Amino acid sequence: MTEVLLVDLSGIAHQIWHVSGSEPDPNYVSIQTLARVRALASQHPHAAVCCDAGKSFRAEIDPTYKANRDTENRAPLHHQIRLAEEALKRDGFAVWKVPGFEADDIIATGTVKALAVDDETTVLIATADKDLAGSIQRLFAVAENYPQ
């Protein structure tokens, strides 16, 4: 049996960002995000890191899509995500991102492709995104309590 791990980099980084308010290290979020992804992947030889890639196509369809989010104050978070992404690429991870799509779109596509390989393949999705987790069918397992 083959198990494929798909990691939602933004989902993990956002979770760390929200609990790191008083952390004095400006790179705390990227350091902790890297540690979590590396810990997860250490037990899964088939892993890919899925990333958001700019403004979603959904915003073009519906201008109110995520319009209530404060993007100005998220620049430091996006910088930390980029640092983590670059480090994971240097580590040799498969880092998947497609302009106009979010990590959950990439995860959905990767899941469909992986499950089409054979009946023995399973997919483990590591995310802190509750919307993504809520849309997962019984074929998938969600790692909500991944290593700290």
C-alpha positions as CSV (number, residue, x, y, z in Angstrom):
1,M,0.0,0.0,0.0
2,T,1.2,3.5,-0.9
3,E,0.4,6.4,1.3
4,V,0.7,9.9,-0.1
5,L,1.0,12.9,2.3
6,L,-0.2,16.3,1.0
7,V,0.7,19.2,3.2
8,D,-1.2,22.5,3.3
9,L,1.7,24.9,3.9
10,S,-0.5,27.9,4.3
11,G,-2.9,26.2,6.7
12,I,-0.1,25.1,9.0
13,A,1.7,28.5,8.9
14,H,-1.6,30.4,9.6
15,Q,-2.2,28.3,12.7
16,I,1.3,29.0,14.0
17,W,1.0,32.7,13.1
18,H,-2.1,33.0,15.2
19,V,-0.4,31.7,18.4
20,S,2.9,33.4,17.9
21,G,1.8,37.0,18.8
22,S,4.4,37.7,21.5
23,E,7.2,35.6,20.0
24,P,10.3,37.9,19.8
25,D,11.9,35.9,16.9
26,P,10.7,37.4,13.7
27,N,11.3,34.1,11.9
28,Y,9.5,32.0,14.4
29,V,6.6,31.2,12.1
30,S,8.8,29.9,9.3
31,I,11.0,28.0,11.7
32,Q,8.1,26.2,13.3
33,T,6.3,25.6,10.0
34,L,9.5,23.9,8.7
35,A,9.8,21.8,11.8
36,R,6.2,20.6,11.5
37,V,6.4,19.8,7.8
38,R,9.7,18.0,8.2
39,A,8.3,16.0,11.2
40,L,5.3,14.9,9.1
41,A,7.3,14.0,6.1
42,S,9.8,12.1,8.0
43,Q,7.3,9.3,8.3
44,H,5.9,9.5,4.8
45,P,8.3,8.9,1.8
46,H,5.7,10.2,-0.7
47,A,5.0,13.8,0.3
48,A,4.2,17.0,-1.4
49,V,3.9,20.5,0.0
50,C,0.9,22.4,-1.5
51,C,1.0,26.2,-1.5
52,D,-1.3,29.2,-2.4
53,A,-0.1,31.1,-5.5
54,G,-1.3,34.6,-5.5
55,K,-4.8,35.9,-5.8
56,S,-7.4,33.1,-6.4
57,F,-9.4,32.8,-9.6
58,R,-12.4,32.9,-7.3
59,A,-11.8,36.6,-6.5
60,E,-12.2,37.4,-10.2
61,I,-15.5,35.5,-10.3
62,D,-16.8,37.0,-7.0
63,P,-15.0,40.2,-5.8
64,T,-16.3,39.6,-2.2
65,Y,-14.4,36.3,-2.0
66,K,-12.2,36.7,1.1
67,A,-12.7,40.5,0.8
68,N,-13.2,40.8,4.6
69,R,-9.6,39.7,5.3
70,D,-7.0,42.2,6.3
71,T,-4.3,41.6,3.6
72,E,-2.2,44.6,4.7
73,N,-1.3,43.2,8.1
74,R,-0.6,39.7,6.6
75,A,2.6,40.8,4.7
76,P,4.8,39.4,7.5
77,L,2.9,36.1,7.5
78,H,3.2,35.8,3.7
79,H,7.0,36.5,4.0
80,Q,7.3,33.7,6.6
81,I,5.4,31.3,4.3
82,R,7.8,32.2,1.4
83,L,10.8,31.6,3.6
84,A,9.4,28.1,4.6
85,E,8.6,27.3,1.0
86,E,12.1,28.2,-0.2
87,A,13.7,26.1,2.6
88,L,11.5,23.1,1.7
89,K,12.5,23.4,-1.9
90,R,16.2,23.4,-0.9
91,D,15.4,20.3,1.2
92,G,14.2,18.6,-1.9
93,F,10.5,18.5,-1.2
94,A,8.0,18.5,-4.0
95,V,6.5,22.0,-3.7
96,W,3.3,22.4,-5.7
97,K,1.7,25.7,-6.6
98,V,-0.2,27.0,-9.5
99,P,-0.8,30.7,-10.2
100,G,-4.5,31.6,-9.4
101,F,-5.1,28.6,-7.2
102,E,-5.0,28.0,-3.5
103,A,-3.4,25.1,-1.6
104,D,-6.7,23.3,-1.1
105,D,-7.3,23.3,-4.9
106,I,-3.8,21.7,-5.3
107,I,-4.6,19.2,-2.6
108,A,-7.9,18.3,-4.2
109,T,-6.2,17.7,-7.6
110,G,-3.3,15.8,-6.0
111,T,-5.7,13.6,-4.1
112,V,-7.7,12.7,-7.2
113,K,-4.6,12.0,-9.2
114,A,-3.0,9.9,-6.3
115,L,-6.2,7.8,-5.8
116,A,-6.4,7.1,-9.5
117,V,-3.1,5.3,-9.4
118,D,-4.5,2.1,-7.9
119,D,-6.8,0.8,-5.2
120,E,-4.0,0.5,-2.7
121,T,-3.1,4.2,-2.6
122,T,-4.3,6.3,0.3
123,V,-3.9,10.0,0.9
124,L,-3.2,11.8,4.2
125,I,-3.8,15.5,4.2
126,A,-2.1,17.6,6.8
127,T,-4.0,20.9,7.3
128,A,-5.3,23.2,9.9
129,D,-7.9,24.6,7.4
130,K,-11.4,23.7,8.8
131,D,-13.1,24.3,5.4
132,L,-10.8,21.9,3.7
133,A,-11.1,19.3,6.4
134,G,-14.9,19.6,6.3
135,S,-15.0,18.8,2.6
136,I,-13.0,15.6,2.8
137,Q,-14.7,12.3,2.1
138,R,-14.2,9.0,3.9
139,L,-11.3,8.0,1.6
140,F,-9.1,10.6,3.2
141,A,-7.5,11.0,6.6
142,V,-6.8,14.4,8.1
143,A,-3.8,15.0,10.3
144,E,-5.2,17.6,12.7
145,N,-2.8,16.8,15.5
146,Y,0.4,16.6,13.6
147,P,3.7,16.8,15.6
148,Q,4.5,20.1,17.2
